[in-house]
Amino acid sequence: MATSDVAVQEVGSQVGRRRVINDFSLQVATVNGSGSQSANTVLLRTIFQMGVPVSGKNLFPSNIAGLPTWYTIRANKEGYIARKKEIDFLVAMNPETAREDTLSLAAGAAVLYDEPLNLKSLRNDVTFYSVPFDKLVVPVCPEPKLRKLVKNMVYTGVVAHLLGLDMGEMETAIRRQFGRKQKAADLNVNAAKAGYDYAVSSLEKSDPFWIEAMDQNKGKIIIDGNSAAALGSMFAGVTVVAWYPITPSSSLAEALIDYMRKYRMGPNGKPTFAIVQAEDELAAIGMVLGAGWAGARAMTSTAGPGISLMTEFTGLGYYVEVPAVIWDIQRVGPSTGLPTRTSQGDILSTAFLSHGDTRHLLLFPASPEECFSMAGDAFELAEQFQTPVFVMSDLDLGMNNWMSQPFEYPSKPIHRGRVLSKQDLDRLGGFARYKDVDGDGIGYRTLPGTDHPAGAWFARGSGHNENAQYSERPDDYTHNMDRLLHKFETARKFVPPPEVTGSGAQVGILAYGTSHWAVKESRDQLRKEYKIETDYLRVKAFPFTQEVHKFIAGHARVYVVDQNRDGQMRDLLKLDVDPSQAVKLRSVLHYNGLPIDARSITDNIVSQEGK
Amino acid sequence: MASTPASQPGAKTNRIGLTTIEYKGGRTTLCAGCGHNAISERIIDAMFEMGVKPERVAKLSGIGCSSKSPAYFMSRSHSFNAVHGRMPSIATGALLANHNLLAIGVSGDGDTASIGIGQFMHLMRRNLPMIYIIEDNGVYGLTKGQFSATADLGSKLKTGVINDLPPIDTCALAIQLGATLVGRSFSGDKKQLLSMLKAAIAHNGTVMLDVISPCVTFNDHEGSTKSYKFTKDHDEPLHDITFVPSFEEIDVEYQPGELIDVTMHDGSRLKLHKLEEDFDPTDKVRALTRLAEAHEKGEVLTGVFYINTKAPNFVELLNMPDEPLATLPESLTRPPKSALDECMEALR
């Protein structure tokens, strides 16, 4: 029966001659909570181990179990790892979505489906493979309760045969996935083999998609941005972490807990850190500010709703001038929004988060490597500038698996900023907390507990003078606010500079964060398909450095890519550049909750260029 | 810099050689006769008599009249005047960074029982080693006299408005949630308040003191249940309190059975001379029952309601090292390159 189900369609047989190697997207549609994550990770890792550039993106619902979920794996020999719009190979395991998923494919795609779904009658321009998963799983999994989970590993084996994956690599990936759980590993290896054997004996390959081993991934690692941020924070010497669970940031704190318990136990067996699950985000940021005030390297991680709750406290941090690091793993808002979908929607609100005149330092990581390095940058900047620093990651970066170069060990020693010790005070006799001694707007502080009678200062959110004394005097207020602005201006010279590529084109593209990967691919599309040459600047921080202004000044038009509705980065730039330059900024927007793809950018720019 | 008062020659010194003037703060800007000023004075007395080094103290507060008061005592101590109702989280963070600090938080009934009730409750739950004082007058002073959530049922504002909601008993909440030294006092009772503050300094865990502190401007009239007169008339002390610090030998003679003698964490002794025979402040359930009875009877019950010297505090639960996290050297806070290599290898 199975063999006869392999409908070698007309289109299928035509494209069957053509081989599409290492350039396609595979999507697995399953039910949330069915254990498909392990199977999908195994598929991803198998392709990775075969040396083919690959990315995996999990599109999941805000639900514990039962709702549909999709996992998309893109393999690409050119190294394009952004989401690809079209799905080439569908693994349909979810009755609820199978029909719609199949109907939305482009002609020439392939569908591997669970036999009872009986999809092949839906259309005749895609290749169908029907597999009786329930029958295949019985002999390899005697325990009926586990069959629902193990069934997923069977499709990895089927896919392995159809795409030409190396079964040895797949077994390695499975054993790695289950770690020391030998029995579970054996069970899953057998399940994959059962799928593979079935495919060998019963399915006839008639789609064009193949994976062939390459040599592109030597030395690379696979990691999600949140784990990278956790590692970066640990190696940056974080000592106090306060957090409140919220998708998609919880895995950052949880990864940090795991790493710290392993690598940050002191010589006496006591932790060199404190991690507290707070009662809410208000308390989390309060603890971070209290700890920062008392001298710890303190951080929290959250998402949009948490950022909103932290508004008042981060204004206090800015005004009292206390270091803090806040990770915003952005998700779709406003309000609860789409909590499991990605966005860059918090840029504007976070840049000015507070009431009153406030500007915060923001960092924009684009990769796990930058999550790692910017975790260190964030602490250095927070302590150097005595202010909260926000790291603006997003769900796509934070929760998905990315290929990455291994991280580099920090090359510079930790710098704690301008903190006066007892010995300094003995020498100086005293100090004025908010006095601009060095002309860069940054004052000197002491930590509570400094054993000197002139060491104390009064941290207060109310108006204060240079000596941190309560003041409502107009000149004290403006003097202090002007110094804070001066400090912010100083930061322009110290934040990570942008990455600029290309030279001499009329058209500039400016992007940040995860848009980078789609922009990279889009620039090639623009060049190859439309002969549009572009220069590219990737912003890594706010305030904007001189290079950003230069880039805009040096181009006739600058397309600003934002993963939000309102063009928030464009607006932030408009506030910073000369009005004569602001008119050059054009928005390329993407805000449907899915990671941005190259084709959307290309089409948008082509249309705005009038081509 | 906050002005540092210089000591006067010949003035009485404490066990670390400081005079009271070295515990003073700035000039108060609160109303003359405000209960909060008396509490600031008692804090100065207690810190002086206990010989606490001002540099070791961290003063914390939220927003309101009460929360301004840390500026009026101990200028040589660091202080953090935070946002409304959120002092507990600042205190928690500060103590995680440096648990050698002696943290004293001053809040009000609005700052604690309304906007700050969530953080207050979680602070109590964690038994964070700090002193938390509520300067409780039943009204919002800075915004000109609205009721707070500790105002008693039937209490009357100057404008004639009657409070028709029941009060939150912060002491009952604190006991139930896990604070380990809980009591109520009155800003006008110097002796009792001073003894309780000294015990608070000696205690190793969350101390929650609700101090009735009349607002002379907005809530000291006939019909108020937080006025000086009402509090004096209805004050029901549970016991006479004597606090004997670890560094003093003095002892007080009492008949057996009349006295509850609690040895505190630092060896100090808290001696409670029973005025109510069946009251035992180590009995949590009895303490809660007695507070409920006081509400029924309209008493302003004062004294130490609950003490537990054994429960681990939050710093102990976290198994924190002796040296403050804030000043750990890089050699302890940045793992070696081999650790990163190992992490990378595991991800290949």
Chai-1 contact restraints between the chains, C-beta under 6 A:
chainA,res_idxA,chainB,res_idxB,connection_type,confidence,min_distance_angstrom,max_distance_angstrom,comment,restraint_id
A,I221,B,M344,contact,1.0,0.0,6.0,A-B,restraint_1
A,I221,B,L347,contact,1.0,0.0,6.0,A-B,restraint_2
A,I221,B,R348,contact,1.0,0.0,6.0,A-B,restraint_3
A,I223,B,L347,contact,1.0,0.0,6.0,A-B,restraint_4
A,F235,B,R334,contact,1.0,0.0,6.0,A-B,restraint_5
A,G237,B,T333,contact,1.0,0.0,6.0,A-B,restraint_6
A,G237,B,R334,contact,1.0,0.0,6.0,A-B,restraint_7
A,T239,B,L325,contact,1.0,0.0,6.0,A-B,restraint_8
A,V240,B,L96,contact,1.0,0.0,6.0,A-B,restraint_9
A,V240,B,A97,contact,1.0,0.0,6.0,A-B,restraint_10
A,Y263,B,P335,contact,1.0,0.0,6.0,A-B,restraint_11
A,Y263,B,A339,contact,1.0,0.0,6.0,A-B,restraint_12
A,G266,B,P321,contact,1.0,0.0,6.0,A-B,restraint_13
A,G266,B,L332,contact,1.0,0.0,6.0,A-B,restraint_14
A,K270,B,N319,contact,1.0,0.0,6.0,A-B,restraint_15
A,K270,B,P321,contact,1.0,0.0,6.0,A-B,restraint_16
A,T272,B,L328,contact,1.0,0.0,6.0,A-B,restraint_17
A,T272,B,L332,contact,1.0,0.0,6.0,A-B,restraint_18
A,T272,B,T333,contact,1.0,0.0,6.0,A-B,restraint_19
A,A274,B,L96,contact,1.0,0.0,6.0,A-B,restraint_20
A,A274,B,L318,contact,1.0,0.0,6.0,A-B,restraint_21
A,E279,B,H122,contact,1.0,0.0,6.0,A-B,restraint_22
A,A283,B,S89,contact,1.0,0.0,6.0,A-B,restraint_23
A,A283,B,Q119,contact,1.0,0.0,6.0,A-B,restraint_24
A,G286,B,R86,contact,1.0,0.0,6.0,A-B,restraint_25
A,G286,B,S89,contact,1.0,0.0,6.0,A-B,restraint_26
A,G286,B,I90,contact,1.0,0.0,6.0,A-B,restraint_27
A,M287,B,S89,contact,1.0,0.0,6.0,A-B,restraint_28
A,M287,B,T92,contact,1.0,0.0,6.0,A-B,restraint_29
A,M287,B,G93,contact,1.0,0.0,6.0,A-B,restraint_30
A,G290,B,I90,contact,1.0,0.0,6.0,A-B,restraint_31
A,G290,B,G93,contact,1.0,0.0,6.0,A-B,restraint_32
A,G290,B,A94,contact,1.0,0.0,6.0,A-B,restraint_33
A,A291,B,G93,contact,1.0,0.0,6.0,A-B,restraint_34
A,A291,B,L96,contact,1.0,0.0,6.0,A-B,restraint_35
A,A291,B,A97,contact,1.0,0.0,6.0,A-B,restraint_36
A,W293,B,F80,contact,1.0,0.0,6.0,A-B,restraint_37
A,A294,B,A94,contact,1.0,0.0,6.0,A-B,restraint_38
A,A294,B,A97,contact,1.0,0.0,6.0,A-B,restraint_39
A,A294,B,N98,contact,1.0,0.0,6.0,A-B,restraint_40
A,A294,B,A326,contact,1.0,0.0,6.0,A-B,restraint_41
A,G295,B,A97,contact,1.0,0.0,6.0,A-B,restraint_42
A,G295,B,A326,contact,1.0,0.0,6.0,A-B,restraint_43
A,A296,B,A97,contact,1.0,0.0,6.0,A-B,restraint_44
A,A296,B,L325,contact,1.0,0.0,6.0,A-B,restraint_45
A,A296,B,A326,contact,1.0,0.0,6.0,A-B,restraint_46
A,E312,B,V83,contact,1.0,0.0,6.0,A-B,restraint_47
A,L316,B,V83,contact,1.0,0.0,6.0,A-B,restraint_48
A,P406,B,M344,contact,1.0,0.0,6.0,A-B,restraint_49
A,Y409,B,K337,contact,1.0,0.0,6.0,A-B,restraint_50
A,Y409,B,L340,contact,1.0,0.0,6.0,A-B,restraint_51
A,I414,B,E330,contact,1.0,0.0,6.0,A-B,restraint_52
A,G430,B,M1,contact,1.0,0.0,6.0,A-B,restraint_53
A,P448,B,A58,contact,1.0,0.0,6.0,A-B,restraint_54
A,P448,B,H78,contact,1.0,0.0,6.0,A-B,restraint_55
A,P448,B,L101,contact,1.0,0.0,6.0,A-B,restraint_56
A,G449,B,N98,contact,1.0,0.0,6.0,A-B,restraint_57
A,G449,B,L101,contact,1.0,0.0,6.0,A-B,restraint_58
A,D451,B,E55,contact,1.0,0.0,6.0,A-B,restraint_59
A,P453,B,T4,contact,1.0,0.0,6.0,A-B,restraint_60
A,P453,B,R76,contact,1.0,0.0,6.0,A-B,restraint_61
A,A454,B,T4,contact,1.0,0.0,6.0,A-B,restraint_62
A,A456,B,R76,contact,1.0,0.0,6.0,A-B,restraint_63
A,A456,B,S77,contact,1.0,0.0,6.0,A-B,restraint_64
A,A456,B,H78,contact,1.0,0.0,6.0,A-B,restraint_65
A,F458,B,A2,contact,1.0,0.0,6.0,A-B,restraint_66
A,F458,B,S79,contact,1.0,0.0,6.0,A-B,restraint_67
A,A459,B,F80,contact,1.0,0.0,6.0,A-B,restraint_68
A,R460,B,N81,contact,1.0,0.0,6.0,A-B,restraint_69
A,N467,B,M1,contact,1.0,0.0,6.0,A-B,restraint_70
